[in-house]
C-alpha cells in the first residue's frame, strides 16, 4: 500500500490520506487532511456518522453525494470506493475496498 492517497468525489479533491492501515485487507483507515473543498462536505459526513442516519428519514443533501468516490494512490491510478466514513473532529477516515 502506498504511503499517501488522495480522496476524490467526482473531480473534486476532498483531501489527502496518510497513516494508512488495515487489519483485514477489507476495511482501511487513515488520517485525512482536507482541502478547502473537502471542508464543505462536513455536513454529509456528520449526518452519515449519526447512529440514526439509517432510520429512513430524508437525506439533508443531494443523493449525488453518496456516489462517485475514488482513491488515487498514484497519479491517474483511480479506484472507486463506496462513500467513506469520516470523523471530522479526529481527522479519521475509514473505507472498504
C-alpha positions in Angstrom: 0.0 0.0 0.0 1.2 3.5 -0.8 2.2 5.9 1.9 -0.4 8.5 0.9 -3.6 8.7 -1.2 -5.9 11.3 -2.5 -9.7 11.1 -1.9 -12.0 12.4 -4.6 -15.7 12.9 -5.0 -16.0 13.0 -8.8 -13.4 15.5 -9.9 -13.3 17.3 -6.5 -10.2 16.6 -4.4 -11.5 16.2 -0.8 -8.2 15.6 0.9 -5.0 13.6 1.3 -4.9 10.4 3.4 -1.8 9.3 5.4 -1.1 6.8 8.1 -3.0 4.2 6.1 -3.5 0.9 7.9 -5.7 -2.2 7.8 -6.3 -5.3 9.9 -8.1 -7.4 7.4 -7.3 -6.1 3.8 -11.0 -5.2 3.5 -11.5 -2.2 5.7 -8.8 0.5 5.7 -8.3 3.6 7.8 -6.1 6.6 7.9 -5.8 10.3 8.8 -7.1 12.8 6.3 -6.0 16.4 5.7 -8.9 18.2 4.0 -8.8 20.7 1.1 -11.0 23.8 1.4 -13.4 21.9 -0.9 -13.3 18.9 1.4 -14.3 21.0 4.4 -17.6 21.8 2.5 -18.6 18.1 2.8 -18.7 18.1 6.5 -22.5 18.2 6.7 -22.6 15.0 4.6 -20.2 13.0 6.8 -21.6 14.4 10.1 -25.1 13.2 9.1 -23.9 9.8 8.0 -21.9 9.3 11.3 -25.1 9.7 13.3 -26.5 6.4 14.6 -30.0 7.2 13.4 -29.0 8.3 9.9 -30.3 4.9 8.5 -33.8 5.4 10.0 -35.3 6.1 6.6 -35.5 9.8 7.0 -34.9 12.1 4.1 -31.2 13.0 3.4 -30.4 16.6 4.1 -28.2 16.7 1.0 -28.4 15.6 -2.7 -28.1 11.8 -3.3 -25.2 12.5 -5.7 -23.0 12.9 -2.6 -23.4 9.1 -2.0 -21.8 8.0 -5.3 -18.7 8.7 -7.4 -16.0 8.3 -4.7 -12.4 7.5 -5.7 -9.0 6.9 -4.2 -5.9 7.9 -6.1 -2.7 6.2 -4.9 -0.6 7.2 -7.9 -1.2 10.0 -10.4 -4.0 8.8 -12.7 -4.5 5.5 -10.8 -8.1 5.8 -9.5 -10.0 3.1 -7.6 -13.7 3.6 -7.0 -14.9 3.0 -3.4 -18.2 3.4 -1.5 -18.6 6.7 0.4 -16.1 6.6 3.2 -16.8 7.3 6.9 -15.1 10.4 8.2 -14.8 11.7 11.7 -14.0 15.4 11.2 -13.1 16.0 14.8 -10.4 13.4 14.8 -9.5 13.6 11.1 -10.1 9.9 10.8 -11.3 8.2 7.7 -12.2 4.6 7.0 -13.3 2.9 3.8 -13.8 -0.5 2.2 -12.0 -1.7 -1.0 
